[in-house]
Amino acid sequence: MTKKLPLKLLLKMAAKSLCKRQVIKTAKPLEPIDGKKSPLYIVSLTSYGKRLATDAPFAIATLLNQSVKPDRVILWVANEDRGNVPKIMEKLTEKGLEIRYCEDTRSYKKLIPSIENFPNDNIITADDDIFYPQNWLEQLLAEHRKSAGKIICHRAHGIKVDGNHNLLPYDDWVKCIEPNAQQSEMLFPTGVGGILYPFGSLSKDVTNKALFTKLAPYADDIWFWAMAAINKEYFGNENPYIVVENSCTKTLFYVNILQQLSGNALWNYNRSQGGNDKQLTAVINHYPQIKERLKKNHIVLCASTPST
């Protein structure tokens, strides 16, 4: 017997359905940020399977509707998913969306192909299942202009270590840390909020498929964090990250409410089954210089805050 959904949830779902139709209708054509030829600002994301129809078009429409528009918006789709790209995407390609096909490297498709194809441009990653606020990109770019060269993120967690500088479990970290605390915290950006990567800010190992599929096959956030942490030539001993102040992403709305409530297989593995901790351990064992960096950015232990 099918379980009935609460009336409040049904009403929310109906409102989201209306919102989804509206956001596609109001999608506006892309316009270059300024007259510069390089570097470009490219929003890069990926999607797969049914989500190409149920989620991605609506998230992409909000990326096209930004108050400050990127130079390009590129959706990376696995070659095997060509047949799953829905007709509604045609309306978005007319507005400037580019759909490119690549090898299936799971969630890594959001960034790796863009780095490989556009090594001299700034890449901004986004997820395929979020309604992004209209000033999402504007806020990232404002911080980028104040701190050129830094990786800019809307959301980050504060990494916590024990007295021997060993990582505490991921679930014990300080979630969604406030920007004013970032001088005393080792930051871990979370991709859902969106991250701006200046060209050259990640180690050359970032595109090493053999390594990332071995060490962190289900956690691109961990791999990209590590690739900044080991890039001493670029950052020296400085913190690689800046968190947007007064971020518009403190409350984000998912395209699919049911998925937001239940999570997905990847989320459940990484969070509920300890996948994040296993992959963090594998990455740090391979790159021991990360532990040395953690020693220099010692974090005072404090009570955990609720996960968001």
Summary of the structure (lengths in Angstrom):
residues: 308
radius of gyration: 19.1
end to end distance: 32.1
largest distance: 59.9
contacts: 939
relative contact order: 0.14
helix: 44%
strand: 15%
